[in-house]
Amino acid sequence: MSSYAVVNPATGEKVEEYPEITDAELDAAIGKAWDAHVDWGKSSAVADRAAMIQKIADLHIERREELAAIAVKEMGKPMDQALMEVDFCGDIYGYYAERAEEFLADEPIELLAGEGTALIRRTGMGPLIGIMPWNFPYYQIARFAGPNLIVGNTILLKPAPQCPESAAAVQKMMDEVGFPEGAYQTILATNDQIADAIADPRVRGVRLKRNAGQHPAMHAGLSRALGEVIVTMDGDLQNLPEDIPALVAAVETGSDVASGRRAARHDSWGRTLPSRLINGMLRRFTGVAISDFGCAFNAYRREAVVPMLGAIGRQKFTKALVLSGGATVTEVDVGHAPRAGSSRYSPFRLMRLSLHVLAGFWPQPIQWVGVVLGTLCTLAAVALGIYGVVYWVGEGDFPGPLLLGALVVAVLGVQGFVLALVGEYLGRIQRVVEHRPLYLIDRELP
């Protein structure tokens, strides 16, 4: 039974079912997408691709009632909201079509020394997979497919299981405006098939259903990277691509990790001060004396990353996780450009990040608190008890309140040791949940 079906949202009745793609068909679709990128994406003019996207914008407006009715049928969206979504998509496609040549124009670079010219040229990478959610079936496609088709990338689009007809309607428009075979394809694939497709070297990028955060995205990339040396960098445009060769060279000369160190960091004190605290905590808990755990611009030897993939994504600070397993590290100074726009790291968020470090890298913190509390309270109870007994014998007066206080403190001591036991159990559960390996083998002796 296929997972792709239109179900009446009011009654739950299955209206129509659509067959899933076969493995052979999926492989053929990826091949067509790659061929279209090579034959069309690399050679066609930006203006020609933009003109086709403008036609897509016009068709959304022309067929707004038809497209909105499909969304209402598939997901129960009110008609006025469906119409607003379709109109908005027309605006999105039109926006990128109108500004395509401006956005993709060559950008000259000023040379610091020597003769010649240099420029930045933005071109397509190849086939991209889009995994779409159900709630905005047209909007999510527009913001993904529109700009990427203009760049010259080709699209493999997996719609939400309950939205096959809206995806088919978009496919029909893409075909009508003249996109070549393989440039835009709708694939009714299973999740397992998508996992295999992502691992295919012909697929160059994946768009997730939503922004799951930096660390899950890091896991998604690291787990699917095929090279022996993997470079990670942040998406805020503060890392400088020209530093990549230095990071790769540090790994190729023998280190497992080339750790980027922001030599001249362009951030406010509100970020740098908490960062120093967090770096100090991580140095203490991991035993690795590097200065910048928070820099996401690093290079990793693949074999150092693979054992920690079970924990990466569930745990923040990927670099600290890899290094905590015993990986060797070399620090490399990297550039750091000023941030465009404001940072989302508020003091409250930085405080939560500090708590995450404590919970993730300090073994059994509750256990330690319990042991200290239990030990102190037990010693205090014994001292109070001895003093009370001596006072009772020496003075002949029973110190009831004093001995009662000693009993209360003794009970607190017992609770402390129980807390330590709970902390031990929680620590064991955490290790299992995070899939963090107990040990890593460096080499086996003959």
N, C-alpha and C positions, 0 to 999 in steps of 0.2 A: 504494500500500500504506500502510495506516495505521500510525502509530507506537505506537498504543495497543493492547496485546495482553497477555493472560495467558500467560506462558511457564512451563512446568514447570521449577522451578529445579534439579531433580535430573537431568533428561534433556535440557533445552534445547528440548523440543518445544513448539510453539505450540499452546496449548489453544483459545484463542478470540481473535478480533480484533474491535476495536470501531471504527466509522467516526469520522473526525475531523469536527469541526463545520465548516460552510461559512462563508464570509465573511458572507453574508447572515444566517445563523443567529446568528453572533456579534454582529453589529450589533443584531439584534433582542433578543438576550439583554441587551446593555448598556442598550438602551432600556427593557426590562422592569425591570431593576435600578434604573434612575433613577426610573421611575414608582412602583415599590414604595417607594423611599425617600421620595418626595414624599407619596404617599398613605397610607403605613403607618408608615414610620420616624419621620416628624415628628409624626404625630397620635396614634399608639397610646400607651398608658400603659406606663411602665416595668414595673409589676407584671404586666401582660399578657404582655409580651415575656419577662420572667423566668419566668413560668409555663410557657411553651412550651419554654424551655431546660431547665427542670426535668423536663419530660416526655422530652426528649432524653436526659437523664441516666438516667432510669428505664428507657428503652428499651435503653440500652447494657448495663445490668445484666440486664435481661430476656432480651436476645438475645446475651449474651456468648459462648456457644458458637458460634453461627452466625457472628458477626462475626469471632471468632478464627480459625475455619476458613477464612474467605476470606483472611485475612492469611497463613496458612500456605500456602495454595494459590498466592497471588500471588508471595510473596517467600521462602518457605522458612523462615519464622520458627518456632522451636520452639513447640509448642502452649502450654506453660506461660508463655512470654514473651508470646505473643499475648493470652492471657487477662489477664495483668497489665496490658498496655497498654489493653485495653478497659475493665477495672475503673478504671484511673487516669483514663481519659477521663470515665467516669461521675462521678468525684469532681470533675474540673475543671468540668464543666457544672454540677454541683450547687453548687459553691463560688460561682460567679458568680451563679447564680440566687438563692441564699440571701442574698447581700450586695448585690444589684443596687441596691435603693433606697438603701442606705447609701452605696455608691460614687457614685451619680449624684445625690445630694441637692444642692440649691443651697448654695453656700458663701458666706456674707456676708463682705463686705470692709469693714474699718473705714476711714471717710473721714478724711483728714488735715485737711480744711477744708471749709466749706460745709455745706449741708443736703441731705437726701435719703438714698437708700440705694444700695448697689452690691453686686453678687454675681457669683460665677463659676457659670455653668451649663454642664454638659457635655452636648453633644448630638451626634448623628451628622453625618457629613460627606457621605455619599453612597455610591455603589458602590465597593467595594474588591475588588481582584484578589489572590487567594492562589495562589502558585506552590509546590506542595507537593513535598517530597522523597519518596523511596521507603521509607526505613527505618522510619518510624513513621507509617503511613498514617492512623491514627485520631487519634493524639495531636496531630499537627501541625494537623489540622483543628480539634480541640477548643480548643486554646489561641488559635487565630485567630478562628474563627467564633463561639464561645460569647460572649465579652465584646462583640464588635462587633455581633452581632445584638441583644443587650440594649440597647446604646447607641442602636440605630436605623439603623446602617449596613446596607447590603445586600451580599451576598457573591457574587462570581464565582470559583469554585474550579477551578483547573487541577490535576488530580492528576498524579502521576508516571506516565509512559507504561506502566509495568508494574502499576499499581494502579487500573485502571478499575472493578473490581468492588467494592472496598472503598469507593470514592468513590460508586458507585451505591447501595450499602447505606446510606450516610449520607444521600444525597439522598432515599431512600425514607422514612427516619425524619423528615427535615425536612418533607416533604410531609404525612406522616401526622399530625403534631402540630398542623398548622394554619397554618404560615407561608404568607403570601399568595404568589401567583405573582410571581416575580421577586425575592423576598427572599433566596432561597438557590438558586443554580444551579450545576450542574457543567458545565464546558465542556471538551470534549476538543479543545483548540486546539493548533496548532503554535506553535513559538517565534516565527515571523514574525508570526503572527496576534496573539500576546500583545504583541509590540512595538507593533503598530498599536493594540491595545486600550488599552495604557498611555498612548498619545498622545491618546486620545479625551478631550475635556474633561469628559465626563460621569463618567469614572473619577477618583476623588478620592484614591486611595491604593493602594499595592502592598506586599505582604509578600513579601520574598525568601526563598529556600530556607533560608538560614542567615545568621548575622551575619558579613558579609564585612569589617566594619571601617568606621570613620568615612568614610574617603576614597572607597572604592568606593560607599558609600551616598550621599555627596555628589555623585558623578558621576551616579548613577542619578537623583537628583532634579534636578540642574542640566540634564541632557540632555533631560529631559522637561517641564521647566517651560515654560509658555506665555506668561507675562507679560513685559512690557518691563522691569520691575524685579523682581529675584529676591532674596528675603531668606533667609539661612541662619542657623540657630541650633542649638546643641548640644542633645542630648537628656537632659542630666543635671539639668535644672531649675534651673541657675544663671543662665541668661539670663532677663531680665524682658521679657515681651511688650509692656509699655507703652512700651518704647524703640523699637519698630518704626517709628512715625511719624517720629521724628527721623532714622532711617537712610534711610527712603524719601525724605524731604524733601531730604537731602543729595545724593542721586542726581538727583532731579528738578531741582535747581538747577544741575546741570552736571557733576558728578563722575561718573566711570565706576564708582568703588567708594566706598562709605561704610564705612570701616574702624572696627569697634567697638573701643573702648579701655576696658578694665576699670579705671576710675578708682580704685575701692576693691576690690581683688581679695581674695576670701576663700579663699585657698589657703595651704597650709603652705609653709614655706621650702624644703622638699624639692622642691616644684614650681616656686616662683617663682624660685629661684636658677638652676637649669638653664634656665628659660625666658628669663632675661635673657641668658644666654650664646647661646642659639639665636637670639633676636631680634637680637643684635649680629652674628652670622654672616650672617643673612639681610639685614640692612641693608647689610652690606659686599658681599655677592655680588649682590644685586638692584639696589643703588644707590638704593633707596627709603627715605627717612628717616621711617618710621613706628615707633611704639613698641611695638605689640602685634600681631605676626604670628600669634600663637597663638590669638587670639580668633576663634571660629567664628561669632560673631554679627555679620553683615555684610549689606550690601545691594549688589547688583551690577546694572549696566546690562547687559541681555541681550547686546547686541552686543559687549560686552567679554569676555564669558564664552565665547561660541560658538567663536572661533578656538582656544581653549585646551582644548576638550573632549577632544581626542585624548590630552592629557597628564594631565588631571585624573583621578584614580583610580589611574593608574599611578604618580603622583608625589604625595607628601604636600604639605601647605601650599598649599591651593587659592588662597588670597589672594595668596601670594607668586608663584605661577605667573601669575595674571592680571596682577599689577602688573609682573612682569618683561617682559611684552609691551608695556609702554608706557602702560597704562591710568592715567588721572588718579585721584587719591585724596584724600579728605577724612576726617580722623579725627573720630569722634563718641564722646563719653563715654557709656558704657552702665553700667547697674547690674550687680552680680554678687553673687548670693545665696550663702550658705554651702552647701557640698556636703552632700547627704544620703548618708551612708555613706562608705566609704573609696575612695580613688582607685586605679585600676589601674596608674598610672604609677609603676613602681618605678625605682630608680636605673639598673638595667640597661637598662630600656626607654628611659629618657631618653638614655642613652649611645648606643643604637642610633638614636634620633631625630637626635642630633647627627651621626652618621655618614651618615645619610640626607641631611641638609642639605649636607654636604660633597660627597657623590656626586651630588646632584641639582642643586645651584645653583653649585658651583664648577667652571668649565669645565676639563675635562681635568686633574684633580689628578695623575694618574699621569704625564702629560706634563711637568708642572712639576717633579715630583720627579725624573724622568729627566733633564731638562735641567740641573737644579742638580747632581745627582750626576755626570753626564757632564762638565760644565764643570769642577767642582772636581777630579775625578780626573784629567782631562786636564791641567789646569794643574799639579797636583802631580806627575804623571808627567814632564812636560816639565822642571819645576824639578829633580827628582831626577836626570833623565838628564843635564841640563847640568852639574849639580854633580859627577856621577860622571865625566863625560868630563874636566872641568877637573882633578879630583883625579887621574885616571889620567895625564893629560899632565904635571901638575906634580910628582907624587910618583913616577911610574913604576911604580905598583902598581895592577893591575887590580882595581877594586872590584866583584867579582862579585855579592855579596849585595845591594849597593846598586842596581846596575843591574837585577838580577832583581826587586827590590822595585818599581823604576820600571816594569818591564814588567807586573807584576801590577796596579799601579795604573792603567796605561794600558788594560789589558783591562777593568777595572772601569769606566773612562770610556766605553769602547765599549759596554759593557752598559747604562750609563746612557742613552746616546743611543738604543739599541735599545728600552729601556723607554719613552722619550719617544715613539718612533714607535708602539709598541703602544698607549700612552695616546691618541695622536691617532686611531688606528683605533677604539678603544673609545668615545671621545667621539662619533665619527661614528655608530657603531652605536647608541649611547644616544639620540641625537637622532632617529634613524629609528624606534627601538622605541617611544619615548614620544610620537611624532607631534607633537613641539613645532615650531611654525612657525618658519621662519628669520627672518621679518620680518612686521610687520603694517602695513597702510596706514592712515594717519590720514584723509587726504582726497586726492583727485586734483584737480590744478589744471587749469583749462580751457586 
